[in-house]
Amino acid sequence: MRKFTLPLVAVVAFGLLLSDNAFSDELSERAAIADEVVTLFGGEQFSRLEALGAEYRTSKSRTSSGLWQLTLFYSGVSAAFDAKRKEREFWRKAERSAKKWVADFPNSAAAHLAYATMLINHGWSIRGSGYANTVEPLNWKPFHDYVEQARVHLEKYKNVASSDPYWYELVAVIARVQNWPEAEFSKLMSEGLQREPLFYQTYFAAIDYYTPKWGGSAVAIEKFARDALRRTESTEGFGMYARVYWYASQVQFGERLFSESLVNWPAMKIGIDDVLKKYPDNWNINNFAKFACLSRDKAKTAELIARMEGAPIMEVWRTPSIFKRCKALAANSKPAPNVAAQPIAHRGG
């Protein structure tokens, strides 16, 4: 039985949940961007939202871990339409504000994408986040009606809104909910990734579609991960392969990534190195150290734990006992040669 989480279009990738303890610079930056967007939307400061969204879109700026700041902008947009809220007045005001943004900036990608996000999250507020068999029968129709309204709006304003890669992420969310055929979904992804091959969230939305809990399979995920690698190797190395499986572990496999998926650890290990060459952030290092431990690669676990700064980040390790076990594994390590990732692709330029 499927379980659905809220909000549907909030960013999950790369652990956007924040710590109860002191934040790392990465997590503080993520929170600050999303919170600013929520505040600006609450005050209907649409001109400032337009400027902020345009800056992130055109500059393709990243956080210290490599996450697009544009992703965090839309995380804030989604948070402004809190799908846990049930009050009619909340949604009346949210819809009124979203329509005003569109009316004030009719040629704005961000405005139309915000309006579609509002519709989707409103639908989820009615449906709820539980298993399908816990949903009240009368709630299914309004849920699907709101999702369909979002689809129609996004298609109607595609010429304006698809200049922003978030358009493809949102339509992928809709495709998953509406059970689009794989051929139709694949066409959507190919178009989006051809237009912007480095927007991580498009890849992650595809992984959501291909997960077993949504009717996909480990085989489908691995096939897509290899395609992601081929698309981006010239600029990302094997980094996208590592990032795709990082996300897959969050939404499907958890700590069973190396027993239930078809991830190729030698390829992921090369991808880890490629990510850290560009983004040697402590958040990345902590997460990759845990993956190395889960793969039982003692040498890589030892190398990455040694690179960690300060105390382990508990959002990554979850409990002190897990980190302690991984540290013990690393203590028994011996230097080992890298194994080429020939089953995936050659490293050629």
C-alpha positions in Angstrom: 0.0 0.0 0.0 1.4 3.4 -1.0 2.0 6.1 1.6 2.2 9.7 0.4 4.1 12.4 2.1 3.3 16.1 2.4 3.8 18.6 0.9 3.9 16.9 -2.5 6.0 19.5 -4.2 8.2 20.5 -1.4 11.9 19.8 -1.9 13.0 16.5 -0.3 16.3 16.1 -2.0 19.5 16.2 0.0 17.9 16.5 3.4 16.2 19.8 3.6 15.0 18.9 7.1 16.8 21.1 9.6 18.6 20.2 12.8 17.6 20.9 16.4 21.3 21.7 17.0 23.5 24.3 15.4 23.1 24.4 11.6 26.0 23.9 9.2 26.5 26.7 6.8 24.8 24.6 4.1 21.6 24.0 6.1 21.4 27.6 7.3 21.6 28.8 3.7 18.8 26.5 2.6 16.6 27.6 5.5 17.3 31.3 4.9 16.4 31.2 1.2 13.1 29.2 1.7 12.1 31.4 4.7 12.7 34.6 2.8 10.4 33.4 0.0 7.7 32.5 2.5 7.9 35.9 4.1 7.9 37.8 0.8 4.9 35.8 -0.4 3.0 36.4 2.9 3.5 40.1 2.4 2.6 39.9 -1.4 5.9 41.4 -2.3 5.8 40.0 -5.8 8.3 42.4 -7.3 10.9 41.2 -4.9 10.0 37.5 -5.5 10.3 38.1 -9.2 13.8 39.6 -8.8 14.9 36.8 -6.5 13.6 34.0 -8.8 15.1 35.6 -11.9 18.5 35.9 -10.2 18.5 32.2 -9.1 17.3 31.1 -12.5 19.7 33.0 -14.7 22.8 32.7 -12.5 22.1 29.0 -11.8 23.7 29.7 -8.4 24.4 26.8 -6.0 24.7 26.3 -2.3 28.0 25.0 -0.9 26.8 21.4 -1.4 25.9 22.0 -5.1 22.1 22.3 -4.7 20.5 24.9 -7.0 19.3 27.9 -5.1 16.4 28.0 -7.5 15.3 24.7 -5.9 15.2 26.4 -2.5 13.2 29.3 -3.9 10.5 26.9 -5.0 10.8 25.0 -1.7 9.8 28.3 -0.1 6.9 28.8 -2.6 5.6 25.3 -1.7 6.0 26.0 2.0 3.9 29.1 1.6 1.1 26.8 0.5 1.3 24.5 3.5 -0.5 21.3 2.5 -1.1 20.4 6.2 -3.4 23.4 6.5 -7.1 22.5 6.3 -8.8 25.8 6.9 -10.9 27.2 4.0 -9.9 30.7 4.8 -6.2 29.8 4.5 -6.7 28.4 1.0 -9.0 31.3 0.0 -6.2 33.7 0.9 -3.6 31.5 -0.7 -5.5 31.3 -4.0 -6.2 35.0 -3.9 -2.5 35.9 -3.5 -1.4 33.4 -6.1 -3.8 34.8 -8.6 -2.7 38.4 -7.8 0.9 37.4 -8.5 -0.1 36.1 -11.9 -2.3 39.2 -12.6 0.6 41.5 -11.7 3.2 39.5 -13.7 1.3 37.6 -16.4 4.5 36.8 -18.3 6.3 35.5 -15.3 7.4 31.8 -15.1 7.6 32.0 -11.3 4.1 33.4 -11.0 2.5 30.6 -13.0 4.5 27.9 -11.3 3.5 29.3 -7.9 -0.1 29.2 -8.9 0.2 25.5 -10.1 2.0 24.7 -6.9 -0.8 26.2 -4.9 -3.4 24.0 -6.7 -1.4 20.8 -6.2 -0.8 21.5 -2.5 -4.5 22.4 -2.0 -5.4 19.0 -3.4 -3.0 17.3 -1.0 -4.5 19.2 1.9 -7.8 17.6 1.1 -6.5 14.2 0.4 -4.2 14.0 3.4 -0.9 12.2 3.7 -1.9 8.7 4.8 -2.1 5.4 3.0 -4.6 5.2 0.1 -7.0 3.1 2.2 -7.2 5.8 4.8 -8.4 8.5 2.5 -12.1 9.4 2.7 -13.8 8.4 -0.6 -15.3 11.8 -1.0 -11.8 13.4 -0.9 -10.4 11.6 -4.0 -12.4 13.7 -6.6 -11.3 17.2 -5.3 -7.7 15.9 -4.9 -7.6 14.8 -8.5 -9.5 17.9 -9.7 -6.9 20.2 -8.2 -4.1 18.2 -9.7 -5.8 18.3 -13.1 -6.3 22.1 -12.8 -2.6 22.4 -12.2 -1.8 20.3 -15.3 -4.2 22.4 -17.5 -2.6 25.7 -16.2 0.9 24.5 -16.8 0.1 23.3 -20.3 -1.7 26.6 -21.1 1.2 28.7 -20.0 4.0 26.4 -21.1 5.5 28.9 -23.5 6.0 31.3 -20.6 6.6 29.0 -17.6 8.8 26.2 -19.2 11.7 28.6 -19.4 12.1 27.7 -15.8 13.2 24.1 -15.2 10.8 23.8 -12.3 8.0 23.5 -14.9 9.3 20.0 -15.8 9.6 19.0 -12.1 6.0 20.1 -11.5 4.6 18.3 -14.5 6.6 15.2 -13.5 4.8 15.3 -10.1 1.5 15.5 -11.9 2.5 12.6 -14.2 3.2 10.4 -11.3 -0.1 11.2 -9.5 -2.0 10.7 -12.8 -0.2 7.5 -13.7 1.0 8.7 -17.1 2.3 5.9 -19.4 6.1 5.5 -19.2 6.6 6.5 -22.9 4.8 9.8 -22.3 6.7 10.4 -19.1 10.0 9.6 -20.8 9.2 12.1 -23.5 8.6 14.8 -20.9 11.9 14.0 -19.1 13.9 14.0 -22.3 12.5 17.4 -23.3 13.2 18.9 -19.8 16.7 17.5 -19.5 17.6 18.6 -23.0 16.7 22.1 -22.1 18.5 22.1 -18.8 20.5 18.9 -18.2 22.0 20.0 -14.8 18.8 20.8 -12.9 18.9 18.1 -10.2 15.3 18.2 -9.3 14.2 17.0 -12.8 16.2 13.8 -12.2 14.8 13.4 -8.7 11.2 13.8 -10.0 12.0 11.0 -12.4 13.3 8.8 -9.7 10.0 9.3 -7.8 8.1 8.1 -10.8 10.4 5.0 -11.2 10.4 3.9 -7.6 8.8 0.5 -6.8 6.3 2.2 -4.5 4.9 4.0 -7.5 4.9 1.0 -9.8 8.5 1.2 -10.9 11.4 -1.0 -10.2 15.1 -1.1 -9.2 15.8 -1.9 -12.8 14.0 1.2 -14.0 16.0 3.3 -11.5 19.3 1.9 -12.6 18.5 2.4 -16.3 17.6 6.1 -15.6 20.7 6.6 -13.4 22.9 5.4 -16.3 21.1 7.7 -18.7 21.6 10.6 -16.2 25.3 9.8 -16.1 25.6 9.8 -19.9 23.8 13.1 -20.1 26.0 14.9 -17.6 29.4 13.1 -17.6 31.2 15.8 -19.6 30.5 18.4 -16.8 29.6 16.4 -13.7 31.8 13.3 -14.2 30.0 10.5 -12.4 28.5 13.0 -9.9 25.0 12.7 -11.2 25.0 9.0 -10.7 25.9 9.4 -7.0 23.3 12.2 -6.6 20.5 10.1 -8.2 21.2 7.2 -5.9 21.5 9.5 -2.9 18.0 10.7 -3.7 16.7 7.1 -4.3 17.9 6.2 -0.9 15.8 9.0 0.6 12.6 8.2 -1.1 12.7 4.4 -1.5 15.6 2.3 -0.2 16.8 4.0 2.9 19.7 2.2 4.5 18.9 -0.8 2.3 20.3 0.9 -0.8 23.0 -1.7 -1.4 20.8 -4.7 -0.8 17.6 -3.6 -2.6 18.7 -1.4 -5.4 21.0 -2.1 -8.4 23.4 0.7 -7.5 27.0 0.1 -8.8 29.2 1.0 -5.8 32.4 1.5 -7.9 30.5 4.0 -10.1 28.9 5.7 -7.1 32.3 6.0 -5.4 33.8 7.7 -8.4 30.7 10.0 -8.4 31.3 10.8 -4.8 34.9 11.9 -5.6 33.6 14.0 -8.5 31.0 15.7 -6.4 33.5 16.5 -3.7 36.0 18.0 -6.1 33.5 20.7 -6.8 31.6 20.8 -3.5 33.7 19.6 -0.6 31.0 20.6 1.8 30.7 19.0 5.2 27.1 18.0 4.6 28.2 16.1 1.5 31.1 14.5 3.2 28.9 13.2 6.1 26.4 11.8 3.7 28.9 10.1 1.5 30.8 8.7 4.5 27.5 7.0 5.6 27.0 5.6 2.1 30.6 4.2 2.1 29.8 2.6 5.4 26.6 1.1 4.2 28.5 -0.4 1.2 31.0 -1.9 3.6 33.9 -0.1 1.9 36.2 0.2 4.9 38.9 2.3 3.2 36.4 4.8 1.7 34.6 5.1 5.0 37.8 5.8 6.8 38.9 8.4 4.2 35.6 10.3 4.4 35.2 10.2 8.1 38.7 11.6 8.4 37.6 14.5 6.2 34.6 15.4 8.3 34.7 18.7 10.2 33.6 18.8 13.8 30.9 16.5 15.2 29.0 14.2 13.0 25.8 15.8 11.5 23.0 13.8 13.2 20.5 14.5 10.4 22.7 12.2 8.4 23.6 9.5 10.8 20.3 9.6 12.7 21.7 8.0 15.8 25.1 8.1 17.5 25.2 4.3 17.4 25.2 4.2 13.6 28.1 6.6 13.4 29.9 4.6 16.1 29.5 1.4 14.1 30.8 3.1 10.9 33.8 4.6 12.8 34.6 1.1 14.0 34.4 -0.2 10.5 36.8 2.5 9.3 39.2 1.7 12.1 39.7 -1.7 10.5 40.4 -0.4 7.0 43.3 -1.1 4.8 44.2 0.9 1.7 42.4 -0.6 -1.3 42.7 0.2 -5.0 39.7 1.8 -6.8 37.7 -0.5 -9.0 36.9 0.9 -12.4 33.2 1.4 -13.1 33.3 -0.3 -16.5 29.7 -1.7 -16.2 28.5 1.9 -16.3 30.6 3.9 -18.6 34.1 4.8 -19.5 35.7 7.9 -18.0 36.6 9.3 -21.4 36.3 13.0 -22.1 
